[in-house]
Amino acid sequence: MSDAYTAAEARAVLERLRPVLTGLIEVRADLAELGAAVQGGAPTPLGGLPELKAAQARLDELLSAVVAAGPEVKGIAPLLLDFPSVLDGEPVLLCWLEGDADLSWYHRADLGFAGRRPLPPGW
């Protein structure tokens, strides 16, 4: 396991990343719309192929910023971030899912998202 975060450290990183995460979610939606239009779907006022390529580049840029900040990106639709940590002497991943108000879940690495549990009180 790489560097372990305390819950407070992970929450601080998440808070710093909020504007980046908001941008990532917006660009992801634009990409879906642009991709559908370019593939012959309904036209979009967002543009065409050049705008699609620009949005892809912007998404890569935003994802790189998230990764550089430390969390593991486990999914982008929905956005899912994991922060390596230790709970009761065991390695775990603190887990944030798009839509979560706070970082309040964890899971063992070997269980993945299906093993998600609420963090104990005081964490």
PyMOL commands that set and color helices and strands:
alter all, ss='L'
color gray80, all
select helices_A, chain A and resi 7-38+49-69+112-115
alter helices_A, ss='H'
color red, helices_A
select strands_A, chain A and resi 72-76+79-87+90-97+105-107+117-118
alter strands_A, ss='S'
color yellow, strands_A
deselect
rebuild
show_as cartoon
